[in-house]
Amino acid sequence: MSNIGLPEILIIGIIVLILFGGKKIPEMMGGLGKGVKEFKKSMKEDEPAVDDEKKK
């Protein structure tokens, strides 16, 4: 897999800006942040169950 540098990130950002517009991007990032937060929360809740399974 190739490395992604600054020029590639800028190109991706410009394409996203063109496709979704400036007003929609903050909403999308907010939804993405909430999703990541919920994922981390569920992973922390499942950790004790995983530890119990390893002990058996």
C-alpha positions, 0 to 999 in steps of 0.5 A: 500500500502506498503512502498518502502525502499532503498533496493527495490529502489536499486533492481528496479534500477538494473533491469532497468539498466539490461533491458535498459542498461547504455546508454539508461537511460539518454535519458529516464530520459531526456524524462521523465523530458521534459514530467513532465515540459510540464505537469506542464506548462499545469497545470499552464495555466489551473489554471485561467480557473479552478478558473473562473469556481469555481467563477460561 
